[in-house]
Amino acid sequence: MAEVTLTINGVQVTVAKGTTVLEAARQAGLFIPTFCHDPELTKFGACRMCIVEIAGMRNLPASCVTEATEGMVVHTESEAVIEARKTILELMLANHPTDCLTCGKNGECSLQDYAYLYGVKTETFDGEKHAYPIENDNPFIVRDMNKCILCGKCIRACAEIQGKNIVDFAYRGFDAKITPAMDVPLSASECVFCGNCVAVCPVGALQEKRLRSTARTWEVEKVKTTCPYCGTGCSFELNVKDNQVVGVTSCDGDVNGRALCVKGRFGYGFIHHPDRLTSPLIKKNGKFVESSWEEAIGLVAAKLSGIKANYGSDSLAVLSSARCTNEENYLMQKFTRAVLGTNSIDHCARL
């Protein structure tokens, strides 16, 4: 594979030909801020926060779409670069709400982080501000387009990960916004509410409704686990507060990356539902009563043994579940064939 060697902040870096300057810098452990860039999405080069200074170039190019070349000399924190990034942040904040103290993304907002990093404290530019109504007429996602920085990540996530193309840029200039076709709410579009747009949004424009209303970023413990809904094996992080699961957020899963379906991301309400069974029930005198696991398993074993003895193995059938692990489903089919003595077993992967 062909390689190129460039110098970034005085450090020589050798990368594969075709690597961008941003990727090369990150491989060398050097920080460059980004809003619109995402390694799982196509390169966009819109926000300009990742600009760098390259010897021989008059302009400050976006490092996320600039290919590294042999002998290139790059400066990621020169005076010109820092000044340009500050101006970009000031322009964004000129039309961005400053309700950080009550925003659900407080503590994990890229705009907030970079404003702190570069010391941007006040609104330098005055002008008209957007006053879009907050969209919360669906059970899953709150959209506040007043906080949107037009990075386009949600558009690309919807098109490239979910394959739905629900949202896109509409209008022009100051009126430009991201919206479904005909500028209708998400609830009136063909959105399946997978929430992958929420996972990539760098600011507070897209937030999960239930999570942001129950906990703040620093109040939750994140526990990485595997989604129980099907056999795909997607990874995510359960957000736990006071021993209660209050939300689900994406992590870099080996199977799914950060992508999740609507069930995996929003279908956690059953965990603490008051109607959820917490112990086995056995019908006695026509009513279900709680019992121990030993008693329940013993009863099931006795019933299965009796049916097998009286009517034969083929009178039994087993339906396994996609909510079980592969290992549990393997044991189930082994039990069905080796213990019950029947091949009548099926599996439902459509939960």
Secondary structure, 3 states (H helix, E strand, C coil): CCEEEEEECCEEEEEECCCEHHHHHHHCCCCCCCCCCCCCCCCCCCCCCCECEECCCCCCCECCCCECCCCCEEECCCHHHHHHHHHHHHHHHCCCCCCCCCCCCCCCCHHHHHHHHCCCCCCCCCCCCCCCCCECCCCCEEECHHHCCCCCHHHHHHHHHHCCCCEEEECCHHHCEEEEHHHCCHHHCCCCCCCHHHHHCCCCCEEEHHHHHHCCHHHCEEEEEECCCCCCCCEEEEEEECCEEEEEECCCECCCECCCCHHHHHCCHHHHCCCCCCCCEEEECCEEEECCHHHHHHHHHHHHHHHHHHHCHHHCCEEEECCCCHHHHHHHHHHHHHHHCCCCEEEECCC
